[in-house]
């Protein structure tokens, strides 16, 4: 098998993305059936010499089995609290979101929910009419009416939402965890970007650099990207991550006293820290893992395989959080990357062979590479944009062609 990690990663992700819509009993049944069928094929040797089909079935069994366990042990106990109004102790763990209809939404993590036999540490989205004059990770005690959130939030391991129904008892906390400083650094980045650029440009740059889409949604730019089928450009992608990583690597390699491998290791650390600043968002984590694999391979004098790296990244993300497979941004990012690695080169090669002059002049090669990438990405993203956004943009290839050199 030429690329086992690619098969493993995409099988795991696709199976889990579909299984997220199934009940626990269905996922348990699917896991057992896939495992049994894989075992039969393995033992009876009714498979190709590379054993691809049994690997796919065993991976599907692992994927649906892991999701079943997560649904039973993590999701179901949290979902059982929906409809209750407990007195909780919690702290804010991320930048608040300003709601379009007024008010603010806070991502909090509880340390005590005041319900016996219920999970005490859960993430919840709490709505408030006015901004809370508290700092991240300060101790808060209040009553909240809990409700079950839709599946959009499950990819962030947030299953419950609520609103504050009592006064808040606030206790400052001096010793902050390291994640506090990552969030604060991201907020400072946003502040510098939005104060230096007009609203639309600032929101767009902020979304691509820090992953914060709040301003780009307020200005209507996000709707424009959605209608043209190029929302993947405002997700933290491999391109954005590669540019920042390349800048760090370039500066590190200027330090001639460092051994050959050390700049690559330090650049990997830089990418990991940037992923932490972004809160390990699924699409950013995907591109970050791929870049780290590339740097580590170069550090030991080896070459990395992009498809295997992509598969490994998807597998690690889905293993760490089974509901991450339902993340729309991760699916768009993975599909666009897969298109650029597989279909796009073939489309470009087809156009290059239409006339000898296309292969001789650098401008034609550059333009046809962009055209191939545009068509390839559009073809792979079309089913997803139709599924999630309810439309297919026929100007998407043109929009991709125009935006690719700019991004």
N, C-alpha and C positions, 0 to 999 in steps of 0.2 A: 504494500500500500504506500503510494508516494507521499501523500499528505494526511497522515492519520489524525493530527491535531485539528486540521481544518474540518474533516468529517466529524470528529468528536464535538467540536465547538458548535458548528451549525446545527447538527442533529439535536444537541442538548438545548440550544436556544429556541429553535423552531418548535420542538416538541413542547417545551415549557410555555412558550408564548401561546400556543393553542390550548394547552391543558389548564392555563390560568382561568379559562372560562368554564371549566368543568367542576363538578362537585368532588368532594373527597372520595366518595365511594367509586365514582367513575375513574378517577385517577389511580386509585388502588387497583382496580380491575385492569386498567390499561398497563400498569407497571407489571403485574403478574403475567398478563398475556404476552407482552413483549419479551419478558425474560424467558418464559416457557418456549415461545417460538424460536428465540435466539438459541436456546440450549438444544432444541431439536435439530436445527440447521447445523449447529456446530458438531453435534455428535454423529449426525447422519451424513455429514460431509456433502450436503446439498447446497454448496455455495462455491463461489469462485476461489481460486487459490489465494487471493489476497485477503479473504475473509472480511470483505467490506460489509456485507449484509448483516452478519452476526454482530459486528461492531455497532452498526446503526441500531439494531434491535436492543442490544444490551445498554447502549447509551440512552435510548428512549425509555427503557425500563428504569434506569437510574434517575433520569430526569423527572419522570412522572412520580416515581417513588419518593424522591426528595421533596417534590411539591406537595405530595400527600402529607408527609410528615410535618412540613412547614404549616400547611393548612390546619392540621390537627393540633399541633403543639404551640403554635404562635398566633396564627390568625383567629382560629375559633375562640380561644379564651378571651382575646381582645374584643372580638365582635360581640361576645356575650354581654359586654357592658353597655352596648348601645341601648338607649332609652332610660338609662339610670342618671341620677344627679348626685354624684359623690362629692365629698370634700377632698380635693387633691392637693398634693404638694408637688410642685414642678418648677422647672426653670426653662427660660427661653434659650434655644440652641442655634437660632439662625436669624438673619435679618428679617424684620416683619415685612409683609406684603400689603401694599395699599390696595383696597378693594375698589372696583369700579363704581359700585353703588354707595360708597362711603364706608368708613370704618377700616379696621386693620385686622390682618390675620397673622397669628404668631405660631411658629413651630416650637412646640414645647416637648420636653421629656419629663415624665413623672417619676418621682421616687416613692410616692405613696398615693394610692387611689382610694384608700379607706373602704375597700370592699374585700371581705374575707374570701380566700381561695381564688382571688383574681390576680393576674399578673400585675406587679407593682411598677415595673419599669416599662412604660410604653410611650411611643410618640403620639402626640395628638395635635391637631390644628385647632387653635382657639381663636374665635372672633371677638373683637372688642370694638365698641363704637368710637372710643377715643384712644390715642396712642398711650401706651403704658410708660410712665416715666421711671423705667428700671433698666438695669444693664443686663447683658447676656449672662446667664448662669447664676443670677441672683435668686435666692429662694423665695418662691411665691406660694401662698396658700389661699385657696378660693373654692367656691362651689361652681361646678360646670355641668351643663346638661349635654350628655354625650349622644352622638348619632353616628351611624355607620357611613363612611365616605364611599364615593364611587371608586371604581377600579383605577382611575387615573392616578390616584395618590399611592396605590399599593406598591408601585415600583420603588418608592422611597421608604418602604416599610412603615407607612402611616395609614392606619385603618380606621381611626376614630377622629371625629371633629366635635366641636362643641362651642358654646358661648358662655361667658362669665355671668353667673346669676347671683353673686354676692360681692361684698367688699373684699378687697385683696389685702392680705397680710404680707408685707414685704420685709425681707431680711437681707441686707447686703452681704455678699460673699467676697472675701478678699482673695482667697486662693483660687484662681481660675485654672481650668484645664488648658492644655495646649491648643485644643480646638478653638477656644475663645480667641486666641491671637490670629489663627488662620481666618476666622470670620471677620475680625476687625481689619485685617490686612485687605481682604476682599472689599470691604466697605470703603476703605480709603482709596483703593484703586477706582471703584465706581465714582467716588466723589471727585477725584482728579479728572476722570474722563468726562463726566457729565458737566463739570464746571468749565472745562476747556473747549467744549464743542457745543453747537446748537442741539436742540432737543432730539431731532430725528437722527442726526449723525452720532450724537453722544449715546443714544439708546442702542443704535446698531453696533457701535464699537464695544459698548459695555456688554452686550449680549454675546459677542464673539470672543471677548477677552476674559470676562468673569462669569459668563453663563447667566447673568441677571437679565431676564426678558421683560421685567415689569415696565420699563420706560418704552421699550420698542412696541409693546402692546398698547400702551396709552396713546402713542403717537399714530397708530394705525399702520405702521410699517410692517408689523407681523402679519396683518391681514393681506397686505400686498404680496409678501413672500409666499403666503399660503395659496393665494389665487394663482400665482405663477408657478407653483409646484417646486419651489426652491427653498423650502424651510430648512433643509439640511445645512444650508450655508450659514445660518445663524445659530447652529449648535457648535459647541466646542469640538472641532473635528481634528483629524490627523494633520491637516494642512496648518491650522493655527498652532497646534502643539509642536509640529515639526519646526516651524519658524522660530518659536521661542527656544526650543531645544537646540536648534542649530546656532542661534546667537550665543547661547551659553557655552556650547562646545567650541565655537570659534574663539571666544575669549579665553577659555581654559587652555586651548592648544597654543595660544600665544605665550604661555608660560613654559618656556623651553626646558626648565629644570625638572618638570614633571615627567615621570616615565610614561611610555606610550599608552598604557591601559588606564591610567588614572583620570585623564580628562573625560573618558567615556563613563567611568564609574561616577564621577562627580556630576556629569550631565544627567545621568540616570537619577541621582539624588535630587537634582534640581527639578526634573520632571515629576518625581514623586511628591515633592513639596508643593508644586503647582497643582497637582491633582488634589492634594489636601486642602489647598486654598479654595478650590472649586467645590469642596464638599464631596469629593469622589462621586460626582454625577456620572450616571452610566455611560453616556456617550464620550465624556472626557476621559473616563477610566479606560474605555476601550482603546482610544488613540494613545493614551499614556502608556499602557502596557505594551502595545506594539512598538512604540518608540524605545522603551526600556529594553525590550528583547533585542532590538536592532543594535543599541549601544553596547549591551553586554556581549553580543556576538562579535562586534568589532573589537572589543577590549581583549578578547582571547584569540583574535585573528581568524574568526569564522564569519561566514555569511548567514544571515537569517532568511528564512523563507516567509514572504509576506502573508501568504494564505495560511500557513501554519501558525504564524504569529497572531493573525486575526482570529483563528479558531481558538487558540489558547486564551486570548483576551476574553472572548465571549463565554468560554467555559468557566473561567475564574469568576467573572461577574455573576453569571447565573448560579454558580455553586454558592457564592457568598450570600446571595439574596434571590431566592427562586422567583419572586414576583418582578425582579428587574427585567425579565424577558418581556413583560408587558409594556415596558417603557417605549413610547412612540419614538422619542429622540434616539434611543439606542437602536431600534429597528431601522430607522432611516439612515443612521450613521453606518451601521453594518452593511445594509444593502448597497449604499452608495460606494463604500470601500470595496465590496465584492465586485461591483460593476467595473470599477476602475482597474481592478487586478485581473479580471477575466474577459469581459465582453469588450470593454473599451479598446484594448490593444488590437483585437481582431477587427473591429470596425475601422480603426485607423489604418491597419494594414490593407484592408480591402480598398479603401480610397486611394492609398499610396500606389497601388498596382494598377490603377485605372489609366495612368499616363506616366511615362518616364520622367517628365519634367517635375512631377510632384515629389519624386525621390531625390532629385538633384539639388533643389533649392531649399535652404533652411526655412524660409518663410512658409512654404507649402507644407513642409513636414510639421512645423509648429502649429499651423492652422488646422491641419487634419488631425493632429493629436488632440487638440481641443474639441474638434468636431466629434471624434470618436468617443471621447470622454463624455461629451454632452449627450450624445445619443444613448450610450451605454447606461449612464446614470439615470436618464429619463425612463428607459425601458424597465430597469430594475425597480425604480421607485413608483412607477405608475400604479401597480396594484395596491401599494400601501397608502398612497395619497387618496385613491378612490375609496379605500376601506375606512380611513380615519377622518378624512376631510370632505368626503362625499362629492368630490369633483376630480376631473382629470384636465390638467392644463395643457392645451396643444401648443402653447408658446413656451412650454418648459424647456425644450431643447435649445431654443434661441436664447432664453433667459440664462440658461446654464452656460451657453457659449460666450455670452457677454460677461457674465460674472466671474467665470473661471480665471481669466487673466488678472482681474481686479482683486481676487481673494488670495 
